[in-house]
Amino acid sequence: MKHAVWTLSLALLTSTSALATEAKLPAPITALQQQGFELKGEFKGPGDLLGYVMQFQGQGTTVFLTPDKQHAIMGNLVDATGKNLSDAQVEKWVYAPMAKEMWQKLEKNHWIAAGKADAPQIVYAFADPYCPYCTQFWQNAQPWLNSGKVQLRVLMVGMLRPDSGQKAAAIMMADDPAKTLAEYESSKGKLALKIPATIKPEITKALEDNLALMDELGGTATPSIYYLNKDGRLQQHQGLPDEETMKTIMGGDK
């Protein structure tokens, strides 16, 4: 299927100025806040131009104050060569913290690991037991897992069929979830799972949390895959990756 990739930076950049928290904010900035914009940072642009970074519905933008401080211009600032000077500030104040928070949420959610814990590359994938593309992704990932280059962390979700949650719970509640998941995916979903008569409350919550996090991250299909590239930037890929994209996700050759 078609895939979409988006980038969010995890790199920590040096602050150019303190966030205006104590000083009274200019009227245009306050007005934008009242409209739902969230102030994230403040910086000085060329020619002592005072700029602010604001966020609205997950999107970042820069706002520049006029000398009289009674008006503001919203949008990108470019230099004489056409270089966008706003990108770095939006990345720093909005997308980098957002990405760091999302990666931490992935780390804290319920996942089943495959591959060495000390592997240099970590890849998260949301998977449904009925998803054939998840199974194929699992099988395609095996050379990297076996070489010790990647640890795959699978977050089970129940979304494709009415009993997806039951099957996902069966894997998660197995005596050895990692072994059960490996056997299930290796059988291309044909392994008969021991469906629990009662799903433990913590497993129900874990499935709900995984699905909620997938939605928060913008995942709309399984597998939804998340990883860091060589620059430490969070990447998303939805659906089954092609061969070249697979190498990118896995951090290089097998």
CYANA upper distance limits for C-alpha pairs under 8 A (distance plus 0.5 A):
  1 MET  CA    239 GLY  CA      6.41
  1 MET  CA    240 LEU  CA      7.08
  2 LYS  CA    238 GLN  CA      8.32
  2 LYS  CA    239 GLY  CA      7.48
  3 HIS  CA    237 HIS  CA      6.53
  3 HIS  CA    238 GLN  CA      5.66
  3 HIS  CA    239 GLY  CA      6.43
  3 HIS  CA    240 LEU  CA      8.30
  3 HIS  CA    241 PRO  CA      8.00
  4 ALA  CA    236 GLN  CA      7.69
  4 ALA  CA    237 HIS  CA      6.12
  4 ALA  CA    238 GLN  CA      6.51
  5 VAL  CA    235 GLN  CA      6.91
  5 VAL  CA    236 GLN  CA      5.63
  5 VAL  CA    237 HIS  CA      5.68
  5 VAL  CA    238 GLN  CA      8.12
  6 TRP  CA    235 GLN  CA      6.19
  6 TRP  CA    236 GLN  CA      6.17
  6 TRP  CA    237 HIS  CA      8.25
  7 THR  CA    233 ARG  CA      6.82
  7 THR  CA    234 LEU  CA      6.24
  7 THR  CA    235 GLN  CA      5.58
  7 THR  CA    236 GLN  CA      7.76
  8 LEU  CA     91 GLU  CA      8.16
  8 LEU  CA     95 TYR  CA      6.08
  8 LEU  CA     96 ALA  CA      6.68
  8 LEU  CA     98 MET  CA      8.35
  8 LEU  CA     99 ALA  CA      6.11
  8 LEU  CA    233 ARG  CA      5.95
  8 LEU  CA    234 LEU  CA      5.59
  8 LEU  CA    235 GLN  CA      7.27
  9 SER  CA     91 GLU  CA      7.25
  9 SER  CA     95 TYR  CA      6.79
  9 SER  CA     96 ALA  CA      5.15
  9 SER  CA     99 ALA  CA      6.87
  9 SER  CA    231 ASP  CA      8.50
  9 SER  CA    232 GLY  CA      7.14
  9 SER  CA    233 ARG  CA      4.69
  9 SER  CA    234 LEU  CA      6.60
 10 LEU  CA     95 TYR  CA      8.50
 10 LEU  CA     96 ALA  CA      5.29
 10 LEU  CA     97 PRO  CA      7.56
 10 LEU  CA     99 ALA  CA      6.41
 10 LEU  CA    100 LYS  CA      6.08
 10 LEU  CA    232 GLY  CA      6.15
 10 LEU  CA    233 ARG  CA      5.70
 10 LEU  CA    234 LEU  CA      7.25
 11 ALA  CA     96 ALA  CA      6.96
 11 ALA  CA    231 ASP  CA      8.21
 11 ALA  CA    232 GLY  CA      6.86
 11 ALA  CA    233 ARG  CA      7.66
 12 LEU  CA     92 LYS  CA      7.69
 12 LEU  CA     96 ALA  CA      7.63
 13 LEU  CA     92 LYS  CA      6.62
 16 THR  CA     43 PHE  CA      6.39
 16 THR  CA     44 LYS  CA      7.97
 17 SER  CA     42 GLU  CA      6.70
 17 SER  CA     43 PHE  CA      5.91
 17 SER  CA     44 LYS  CA      7.99
 18 ALA  CA     41 GLY  CA      7.87
 18 ALA  CA     42 GLU  CA      7.06
 18 ALA  CA     43 PHE  CA      8.30
 19 LEU  CA     40 LYS  CA      7.69
 19 LEU  CA     41 GLY  CA      5.47
 19 LEU  CA     42 GLU  CA      5.81
 20 ALA  CA     24 LYS  CA      8.31
 20 ALA  CA     25 LEU  CA      7.61
 20 ALA  CA     41 GLY  CA      7.89
 20 ALA  CA     42 GLU  CA      7.11
 25 LEU  CA     29 ILE  CA      6.92
 25 LEU  CA     30 THR  CA      6.78
 26 PRO  CA     30 THR  CA      6.91
 26 PRO  CA     69 LYS  CA      6.65
 26 PRO  CA     70 GLN  CA      7.63
 27 ALA  CA     31 ALA  CA      6.55
 27 ALA  CA     69 LYS  CA      7.98
 27 ALA  CA     70 GLN  CA      6.85
 28 PRO  CA     32 LEU  CA      6.78
 28 PRO  CA     69 LYS  CA      8.18
 28 PRO  CA     70 GLN  CA      6.79
 28 PRO  CA     71 HIS  CA      6.42
 28 PRO  CA     72 ALA  CA      6.57
 29 ILE  CA     33 GLN  CA      6.80
 29 ILE  CA     72 ALA  CA      8.25
 30 THR  CA     34 GLN  CA      6.83
 31 ALA  CA     35 GLN  CA      7.01
 32 LEU  CA     36 GLY  CA      7.11
 32 LEU  CA     37 PHE  CA      5.98
 33 GLN  CA     37 PHE  CA      5.07
 33 GLN  CA     38 GLU  CA      6.30
 33 GLN  CA     39 LEU  CA      7.62
 36 GLY  CA     56 PHE  CA      7.16
 37 PHE  CA     54 MET  CA      6.58
 37 PHE  CA     55 GLN  CA      6.06
 37 PHE  CA     56 PHE  CA      5.43
 38 GLU  CA     54 MET  CA      5.81
 38 GLU  CA     55 GLN  CA      5.53
 38 GLU  CA     56 PHE  CA      6.89
 39 LEU  CA     52 TYR  CA      7.80
 39 LEU  CA     53 VAL  CA      6.74
 39 LEU  CA     54 MET  CA      5.03
 39 LEU  CA     55 GLN  CA      7.04
 40 LYS  CA     52 TYR  CA      8.05
 40 LYS  CA     53 VAL  CA      5.96
 40 LYS  CA     54 MET  CA      5.85
 40 LYS  CA     55 GLN  CA      7.37
 40 LYS  CA     93 TRP  CA      6.31
 40 LYS  CA     94 VAL  CA      7.28
 41 GLY  CA     52 TYR  CA      6.18
 41 GLY  CA     53 VAL  CA      5.49
 41 GLY  CA     54 MET  CA      7.62
 41 GLY  CA     93 TRP  CA      6.40
 42 GLU  CA     50 LEU  CA      8.05
 42 GLU  CA     51 GLY  CA      6.30
 42 GLU  CA     52 TYR  CA      4.90
 42 GLU  CA     53 VAL  CA      6.68
 43 PHE  CA     50 LEU  CA      6.72
 43 PHE  CA     51 GLY  CA      5.70
 43 PHE  CA     52 TYR  CA      6.71
 43 PHE  CA     89 GLN  CA      8.48
 44 LYS  CA     48 ASP  CA      6.18
 44 LYS  CA     49 LEU  CA      6.14
 44 LYS  CA     50 LEU  CA      5.31
 44 LYS  CA     51 GLY  CA      6.30
 45 GLY  CA     49 LEU  CA      5.23
 45 GLY  CA     50 LEU  CA      6.50
 45 GLY  CA     51 GLY  CA      6.87
 49 LEU  CA     64 PHE  CA      7.51
 49 LEU  CA     65 LEU  CA      7.62
 49 LEU  CA     66 THR  CA      8.36
 50 LEU  CA     64 PHE  CA      6.36
 50 LEU  CA     65 LEU  CA      6.18
 50 LEU  CA     66 THR  CA      8.50
 51 GLY  CA     62 THR  CA      7.16
 51 GLY  CA     63 VAL  CA      6.12
 51 GLY  CA     64 PHE  CA      4.92
 51 GLY  CA     65 LEU  CA      6.82
 52 TYR  CA     62 THR  CA      6.09
 52 TYR  CA     63 VAL  CA      5.58
 52 TYR  CA     64 PHE  CA      6.81
 53 VAL  CA     60 GLY  CA      7.39
 53 VAL  CA     61 THR  CA      6.28
 53 VAL  CA     62 THR  CA      5.06
 53 VAL  CA     63 VAL  CA      6.77
 53 VAL  CA     89 GLN  CA      7.45
 53 VAL  CA     90 VAL  CA      6.68
 53 VAL  CA     93 TRP  CA      7.32
 53 VAL  CA     94 VAL  CA      8.30
 54 MET  CA     60 GLY  CA      6.21
 54 MET  CA     61 THR  CA      5.98
 54 MET  CA     62 THR  CA      6.69
 54 MET  CA     63 VAL  CA      7.76
 54 MET  CA     94 VAL  CA      8.37
 55 GLN  CA     59 GLN  CA      5.90
 55 GLN  CA     60 GLY  CA      4.89
 55 GLN  CA     61 THR  CA      6.80
 55 GLN  CA     94 VAL  CA      7.45
 56 PHE  CA     60 GLY  CA      7.00
 59 GLN  CA     94 VAL  CA      8.37
 60 GLY  CA     90 VAL  CA      6.22
 60 GLY  CA     94 VAL  CA      6.48
 60 GLY  CA     95 TYR  CA      8.07
 61 THR  CA     74 MET  CA      7.80
 61 THR  CA     75 GLY  CA      6.83
 61 THR  CA     76 ASN  CA      8.03
 61 THR  CA     86 SER  CA      8.26
 61 THR  CA     90 VAL  CA      6.75
 62 THR  CA     74 MET  CA      6.49
 62 THR  CA     75 GLY  CA      6.09
 62 THR  CA     76 ASN  CA      6.86
 62 THR  CA     86 SER  CA      6.78
 62 THR  CA     89 GLN  CA      8.27
 62 THR  CA     90 VAL  CA      7.41
 63 VAL  CA     72 ALA  CA      6.87
 63 VAL  CA     73 ILE  CA      6.08
 63 VAL  CA     74 MET  CA      4.82
 63 VAL  CA     75 GLY  CA      6.74
 64 PHE  CA     72 ALA  CA      5.87
 64 PHE  CA     73 ILE  CA      5.60
 64 PHE  CA     74 MET  CA      6.80
 65 LEU  CA     69 LYS  CA      6.24
 65 LEU  CA     70 GLN  CA      8.17
 65 LEU  CA     71 HIS  CA      6.61
 65 LEU  CA     72 ALA  CA      4.93
 65 LEU  CA     73 ILE  CA      6.99
 66 THR  CA     70 GLN  CA      7.37
 66 THR  CA     71 HIS  CA      6.01
 66 THR  CA     72 ALA  CA      6.23
 66 THR  CA     73 ILE  CA      8.04
 76 ASN  CA     84 ASN  CA      7.06
 76 ASN  CA     85 LEU  CA      7.57
 76 ASN  CA     86 SER  CA      5.80
 76 ASN  CA     87 ASP  CA      8.26
 77 LEU  CA     84 ASN  CA      6.40
 77 LEU  CA     85 LEU  CA      5.86
 77 LEU  CA     86 SER  CA      6.04
 78 VAL  CA     82 GLY  CA      5.80
 78 VAL  CA     83 LYS  CA      5.67
 78 VAL  CA     84 ASN  CA      4.98
 78 VAL  CA     85 LEU  CA      5.88
 78 VAL  CA     86 SER  CA      7.99
 79 ASP  CA     83 LYS  CA      5.95
 79 ASP  CA     84 ASN  CA      7.39
 79 ASP  CA     85 LEU  CA      7.50
 85 LEU  CA     89 GLN  CA      8.08
 86 SER  CA     90 VAL  CA      6.76
 87 ASP  CA     91 GLU  CA      6.47
 88 ALA  CA     92 LYS  CA      6.55
 89 GLN  CA     93 TRP  CA      6.59
 90 VAL  CA     94 VAL  CA      5.93
 90 VAL  CA     95 TYR  CA      7.18
 91 GLU  CA     95 TYR  CA      5.31
 91 GLU  CA     96 ALA  CA      6.11
 92 LYS  CA     96 ALA  CA      5.93
 92 LYS  CA     97 PRO  CA      7.86
 93 TRP  CA     97 PRO  CA      7.20
 94 VAL  CA     98 MET  CA      6.63
 95 TYR  CA     99 ALA  CA      6.40
 96 ALA  CA    100 LYS  CA      6.68
 97 PRO  CA    101 GLU  CA      6.65
 98 MET  CA    102 MET  CA      6.76
 99 ALA  CA    103 TRP  CA      6.68
 99 ALA  CA    233 ARG  CA      8.43
 99 ALA  CA    234 LEU  CA      6.86
100 LYS  CA    104 GLN  CA      6.76
101 GLU  CA    105 LYS  CA      6.74
102 MET  CA    106 LEU  CA      6.80
102 MET  CA    217 LEU  CA      7.89
103 TRP  CA    107 GLU  CA      6.82
103 TRP  CA    234 LEU  CA      8.18
104 GLN  CA    108 LYS  CA      6.78
105 LYS  CA    109 ASN  CA      6.68
105 LYS  CA    213 LEU  CA      8.28
106 LEU  CA    124 TYR  CA      8.05
106 LEU  CA    213 LEU  CA      8.35
109 ASN  CA    155 LEU  CA      8.28
109 ASN  CA    206 ALA  CA      7.77
109 ASN  CA    209 ASP  CA      7.73
109 ASN  CA    210 ASN  CA      7.17
110 HIS  CA    155 LEU  CA      6.75
110 HIS  CA    206 ALA  CA      6.39
110 HIS  CA    207 LEU  CA      8.46
110 HIS  CA    210 ASN  CA      7.56
111 TRP  CA    153 ARG  CA      6.10
111 TRP  CA    154 VAL  CA      5.63
111 TRP  CA    155 LEU  CA      4.99
111 TRP  CA    156 MET  CA      7.54
112 ILE  CA    153 ARG  CA      5.90
112 ILE  CA    154 VAL  CA      5.57
112 ILE  CA    155 LEU  CA      7.06
112 ILE  CA    172 MET  CA      8.37
112 ILE  CA    177 PRO  CA      7.32
112 ILE  CA    178 ALA  CA      6.36
113 ALA  CA    151 GLN  CA      7.20
113 ALA  CA    152 LEU  CA      6.22
113 ALA  CA    153 ARG  CA      4.96
113 ALA  CA    154 VAL  CA      6.84
113 ALA  CA    178 ALA  CA      6.82
114 ALA  CA    145 LEU  CA      7.50
114 ALA  CA    151 GLN  CA      6.20
114 ALA  CA    152 LEU  CA      5.64
114 ALA  CA    153 ARG  CA      6.88
114 ALA  CA    154 VAL  CA      8.49
114 ALA  CA    178 ALA  CA      7.10
114 ALA  CA    182 ALA  CA      8.48
115 GLY  CA    119 ALA  CA      7.89
115 GLY  CA    145 LEU  CA      5.28
115 GLY  CA    146 ASN  CA      7.26
115 GLY  CA    148 GLY  CA      6.92
115 GLY  CA    150 VAL  CA      6.79
115 GLY  CA    151 GLN  CA      4.94
115 GLY  CA    152 LEU  CA      6.80
116 LYS  CA    145 LEU  CA      7.76
116 LYS  CA    148 GLY  CA      6.20
116 LYS  CA    149 LYS  CA      8.37
116 LYS  CA    150 VAL  CA      7.55
116 LYS  CA    151 GLN  CA      6.11
117 ALA  CA    151 GLN  CA      6.78
118 ASP  CA    151 GLN  CA      8.29
119 ALA  CA    148 GLY  CA      6.14
119 ALA  CA    149 LYS  CA      5.56
119 ALA  CA    150 VAL  CA      5.52
119 ALA  CA    151 GLN  CA      6.14
120 PRO  CA    149 LYS  CA      6.35
120 PRO  CA    150 VAL  CA      6.81
120 PRO  CA    151 GLN  CA      8.45
121 GLN  CA    149 LYS  CA      6.72
121 GLN  CA    150 VAL  CA      5.24
121 GLN  CA    151 GLN  CA      6.88
121 GLN  CA    227 TYR  CA      8.50
121 GLN  CA    228 LEU  CA      8.36
121 GLN  CA    250 MET  CA      7.20
121 GLN  CA    251 GLY  CA      6.92
122 ILE  CA    150 VAL  CA      6.23
122 ILE  CA    151 GLN  CA      5.51
122 ILE  CA    152 LEU  CA      6.57
122 ILE  CA    153 ARG  CA      7.87
122 ILE  CA    227 TYR  CA      6.95
122 ILE  CA    228 LEU  CA      8.16
123 VAL  CA    150 VAL  CA      7.66
123 VAL  CA    151 GLN  CA      6.85
123 VAL  CA    152 LEU  CA      5.43
123 VAL  CA    153 ARG  CA      6.57
123 VAL  CA    225 ILE  CA      7.55
123 VAL  CA    226 TYR  CA      6.42
123 VAL  CA    227 TYR  CA      5.38
123 VAL  CA    228 LEU  CA      8.32
123 VAL  CA    249 ILE  CA      7.96
123 VAL  CA    250 MET  CA      7.82
124 TYR  CA    152 LEU  CA      6.45
124 TYR  CA    153 ARG  CA      5.23
124 TYR  CA    154 VAL  CA      6.37
124 TYR  CA    155 LEU  CA      7.73
124 TYR  CA    225 ILE  CA      6.13
124 TYR  CA    226 TYR  CA      5.59
124 TYR  CA    227 TYR  CA      6.90
125 ALA  CA    152 LEU  CA      7.88
125 ALA  CA    153 ARG  CA      6.80
125 ALA  CA    154 VAL  CA      5.45
125 ALA  CA    155 LEU  CA      6.52
125 ALA  CA    223 PRO  CA      6.44
125 ALA  CA    224 SER  CA      5.97
125 ALA  CA    225 ILE  CA      4.87
125 ALA  CA    226 TYR  CA      6.87
126 PHE  CA    154 VAL  CA      6.36
126 PHE  CA    155 LEU  CA      5.16
126 PHE  CA    156 MET  CA      6.33
126 PHE  CA    157 VAL  CA      7.08
126 PHE  CA    210 ASN  CA      8.30
126 PHE  CA    214 MET  CA      7.63
126 PHE  CA    222 THR  CA      6.68
126 PHE  CA    223 PRO  CA      5.85
126 PHE  CA    224 SER  CA      5.68
126 PHE  CA    225 ILE  CA      7.09
127 ALA  CA    131 CYS  CA      7.41
127 ALA  CA    134 CYS  CA      6.31
127 ALA  CA    154 VAL  CA      7.11
127 ALA  CA    155 LEU  CA      6.67
127 ALA  CA    156 MET  CA      5.60
127 ALA  CA    157 VAL  CA      6.38
127 ALA  CA    222 THR  CA      6.04
127 ALA  CA    223 PRO  CA      5.70
127 ALA  CA    224 SER  CA      7.82
128 ASP  CA    134 CYS  CA      7.71
128 ASP  CA    156 MET  CA      6.46
128 ASP  CA    157 VAL  CA      5.69
128 ASP  CA    158 GLY  CA      6.15
128 ASP  CA    159 MET  CA      7.19
128 ASP  CA    160 LEU  CA      7.33
128 ASP  CA    164 SER  CA      7.18
128 ASP  CA    168 ALA  CA      7.60
128 ASP  CA    222 THR  CA      7.18
128 ASP  CA    223 PRO  CA      8.19
129 PRO  CA    156 MET  CA      8.20
129 PRO  CA    157 VAL  CA      8.40
129 PRO  CA    158 GLY  CA      7.99
129 PRO  CA    164 SER  CA      6.63
129 PRO  CA    167 LYS  CA      6.86
129 PRO  CA    168 ALA  CA      6.57
129 PRO  CA    189 GLY  CA      7.59
130 TYR  CA    160 LEU  CA      7.16
130 TYR  CA    161 ARG  CA      7.90
130 TYR  CA    164 SER  CA      7.26
130 TYR  CA    189 GLY  CA      7.65
131 CYS  CA    135 THR  CA      7.16
131 CYS  CA    160 LEU  CA      7.99
131 CYS  CA    222 THR  CA      7.22
131 CYS  CA    223 PRO  CA      8.17
132 PRO  CA    136 GLN  CA      6.76
132 PRO  CA    188 LYS  CA      8.01
132 PRO  CA    189 GLY  CA      8.46
133 TYR  CA    137 PHE  CA      6.51
133 TYR  CA    222 THR  CA      7.75
133 TYR  CA    223 PRO  CA      7.18
133 TYR  CA    239 GLY  CA      7.34
133 TYR  CA    240 LEU  CA      6.07
134 CYS  CA    138 TRP  CA      6.60
134 CYS  CA    222 THR  CA      7.02
134 CYS  CA    223 PRO  CA      5.71
134 CYS  CA    240 LEU  CA      7.75
135 THR  CA    139 GLN  CA      6.79
135 THR  CA    185 GLU  CA      5.81
135 THR  CA    186 SER  CA      8.17
135 THR  CA    188 LYS  CA      6.62
135 THR  CA    189 GLY  CA      7.97
136 GLN  CA    140 ASN  CA      6.52
136 GLN  CA    240 LEU  CA      8.00
137 PHE  CA    141 ALA  CA      6.57
137 PHE  CA    223 PRO  CA      8.31
137 PHE  CA    240 LEU  CA      6.64
137 PHE  CA    241 PRO  CA      7.98
138 TRP  CA    142 GLN  CA      7.13
138 TRP  CA    185 GLU  CA      7.37
139 GLN  CA    185 GLU  CA      7.98
139 GLN  CA    186 SER  CA      7.57
141 ALA  CA    145 LEU  CA      6.88
141 ALA  CA    250 MET  CA      8.47
142 GLN  CA    146 ASN  CA      6.40
143 PRO  CA    147 SER  CA      6.63
143 PRO  CA    254 LYS  CA      6.30
144 TRP  CA    148 GLY  CA      6.89
144 TRP  CA    149 LYS  CA      5.96
144 TRP  CA    150 VAL  CA      6.06
144 TRP  CA    250 MET  CA      7.58
144 TRP  CA    253 ASP  CA      8.45
144 TRP  CA    254 LYS  CA      5.46
145 LEU  CA    149 LYS  CA      6.68
145 LEU  CA    150 VAL  CA      5.63
145 LEU  CA    151 GLN  CA      6.66
145 LEU  CA    152 LEU  CA      7.87
147 SER  CA    254 LYS  CA      7.51
149 LYS  CA    250 MET  CA      8.39
149 LYS  CA    254 LYS  CA      8.11
150 VAL  CA    250 MET  CA      7.04
155 LEU  CA    210 ASN  CA      6.88
156 MET  CA    168 ALA  CA      6.43
156 MET  CA    172 MET  CA      8.48
156 MET  CA    207 LEU  CA      7.15
156 MET  CA    210 ASN  CA      7.47
157 VAL  CA    164 SER  CA      8.06
157 VAL  CA    165 GLY  CA      7.16
157 VAL  CA    168 ALA  CA      7.09
157 VAL  CA    207 LEU  CA      6.07
157 VAL  CA    208 GLU  CA      8.21
157 VAL  CA    210 ASN  CA      6.72
157 VAL  CA    211 LEU  CA      6.24
158 GLY  CA    162 PRO  CA      8.44
158 GLY  CA    163 ASP  CA      8.03
158 GLY  CA    164 SER  CA      4.93
158 GLY  CA    165 GLY  CA      4.59
158 GLY  CA    166 GLN  CA      8.22
158 GLY  CA    168 ALA  CA      6.97
158 GLY  CA    207 LEU  CA      7.55
158 GLY  CA    211 LEU  CA      8.13
159 MET  CA    164 SER  CA      6.70
159 MET  CA    165 GLY  CA      7.75
160 LEU  CA    164 SER  CA      6.81
163 ASP  CA    167 LYS  CA      6.94
164 SER  CA    168 ALA  CA      6.59
165 GLY  CA    169 ALA  CA      6.48
165 GLY  CA    207 LEU  CA      7.89
166 GLN  CA    170 ALA  CA      6.65
166 GLN  CA    195 ILE  CA      6.90
166 GLN  CA    196 PRO  CA      7.94
166 GLN  CA    199 ILE  CA      8.19
167 LYS  CA    171 ILE  CA      7.03
167 LYS  CA    193 LEU  CA      7.45
167 LYS  CA    195 ILE  CA      6.90
168 ALA  CA    172 MET  CA      6.77
169 ALA  CA    173 MET  CA      6.31
169 ALA  CA    195 ILE  CA      8.14
169 ALA  CA    196 PRO  CA      8.05
169 ALA  CA    199 ILE  CA      7.22
169 ALA  CA    203 ILE  CA      7.03
169 ALA  CA    204 THR  CA      8.10
169 ALA  CA    207 LEU  CA      8.39
170 ALA  CA    174 ALA  CA      6.57
170 ALA  CA    193 LEU  CA      6.86
170 ALA  CA    194 LYS  CA      6.46
170 ALA  CA    195 ILE  CA      5.63
170 ALA  CA    196 PRO  CA      6.55
171 ILE  CA    177 PRO  CA      6.00
171 ILE  CA    180 THR  CA      6.53
171 ILE  CA    181 LEU  CA      6.60
171 ILE  CA    193 LEU  CA      7.87
172 MET  CA    177 PRO  CA      5.81
172 MET  CA    203 ILE  CA      7.79
173 MET  CA    177 PRO  CA      7.19
173 MET  CA    203 ILE  CA      8.06
174 ALA  CA    180 THR  CA      7.31
176 ASP  CA    180 THR  CA      6.65
177 PRO  CA    181 LEU  CA      6.44
178 ALA  CA    182 ALA  CA      6.65
179 LYS  CA    183 GLU  CA      6.63
180 THR  CA    184 TYR  CA      6.49
181 LEU  CA    185 GLU  CA      6.58
182 ALA  CA    186 SER  CA      6.43
183 GLU  CA    187 SER  CA      6.60
183 GLU  CA    191 LEU  CA      7.68
184 TYR  CA    188 LYS  CA      7.00
184 TYR  CA    189 GLY  CA      5.84
184 TYR  CA    190 LYS  CA      7.35
184 TYR  CA    191 LEU  CA      5.75
185 GLU  CA    189 GLY  CA      6.12
187 SER  CA    191 LEU  CA      6.29
199 ILE  CA    203 ILE  CA      7.12
199 ILE  CA    204 THR  CA      7.07
200 LYS  CA    204 THR  CA      6.87
201 PRO  CA    205 LYS  CA      6.65
202 GLU  CA    206 ALA  CA      6.55
203 ILE  CA    207 LEU  CA      6.69
204 THR  CA    208 GLU  CA      6.77
205 LYS  CA    209 ASP  CA      6.47
206 ALA  CA    210 ASN  CA      6.53
207 LEU  CA    211 LEU  CA      6.74
208 GLU  CA    212 ALA  CA      6.60
209 ASP  CA    213 LEU  CA      6.54
210 ASN  CA    214 MET  CA      6.60
211 LEU  CA    215 ASP  CA      6.74
212 ALA  CA    216 GLU  CA      6.66
213 LEU  CA    217 LEU  CA      6.60
214 MET  CA    218 GLY  CA      6.87
214 MET  CA    219 GLY  CA      5.58
214 MET  CA    220 THR  CA      8.20
214 MET  CA    224 SER  CA      8.13
215 ASP  CA    219 GLY  CA      5.84
215 ASP  CA    220 THR  CA      7.40
219 GLY  CA    224 SER  CA      6.19
219 GLY  CA    238 GLN  CA      7.43
220 THR  CA    224 SER  CA      7.99
220 THR  CA    238 GLN  CA      8.07
221 ALA  CA    238 GLN  CA      6.68
221 ALA  CA    239 GLY  CA      6.93
222 THR  CA    238 GLN  CA      7.17
222 THR  CA    239 GLY  CA      6.35
223 PRO  CA    238 GLN  CA      6.52
223 PRO  CA    239 GLY  CA      5.70
223 PRO  CA    240 LEU  CA      7.29
224 SER  CA    236 GLN  CA      7.62
224 SER  CA    237 HIS  CA      6.48
224 SER  CA    238 GLN  CA      5.04
224 SER  CA    239 GLY  CA      6.78
225 ILE  CA    236 GLN  CA      6.09
225 ILE  CA    237 HIS  CA      5.55
225 ILE  CA    238 GLN  CA      6.61
225 ILE  CA    239 GLY  CA      8.41
226 TYR  CA    234 LEU  CA      7.38
226 TYR  CA    235 GLN  CA      6.04
226 TYR  CA    236 GLN  CA      5.21
226 TYR  CA    237 HIS  CA      7.06
227 TYR  CA    234 LEU  CA      6.21
227 TYR  CA    235 GLN  CA      5.87
227 TYR  CA    236 GLN  CA      7.35
227 TYR  CA    249 ILE  CA      7.03
228 LEU  CA    232 GLY  CA      5.70
228 LEU  CA    233 ARG  CA      5.63
228 LEU  CA    234 LEU  CA      5.11
228 LEU  CA    235 GLN  CA      6.42
228 LEU  CA    249 ILE  CA      8.50
229 ASN  CA    233 ARG  CA      5.91
229 ASN  CA    234 LEU  CA      7.16
229 ASN  CA    235 GLN  CA      7.40
229 ASN  CA    248 THR  CA      8.19
229 ASN  CA    249 ILE  CA      7.98
229 ASN  CA    251 GLY  CA      7.49
230 LYS  CA    251 GLY  CA      7.93
237 HIS  CA    241 PRO  CA      7.96
241 PRO  CA    245 THR  CA      6.03
241 PRO  CA    246 MET  CA      5.99
242 ASP  CA    246 MET  CA      6.46
243 GLU  CA    247 LYS  CA      7.07
244 GLU  CA    248 THR  CA      7.11
245 THR  CA    249 ILE  CA      6.68
246 MET  CA    250 MET  CA      6.60
247 LYS  CA    251 GLY  CA      6.59
247 LYS  CA    252 GLY  CA      5.47
247 LYS  CA    253 ASP  CA      6.35
247 LYS  CA    254 LYS  CA      8.17
248 THR  CA    252 GLY  CA      6.38
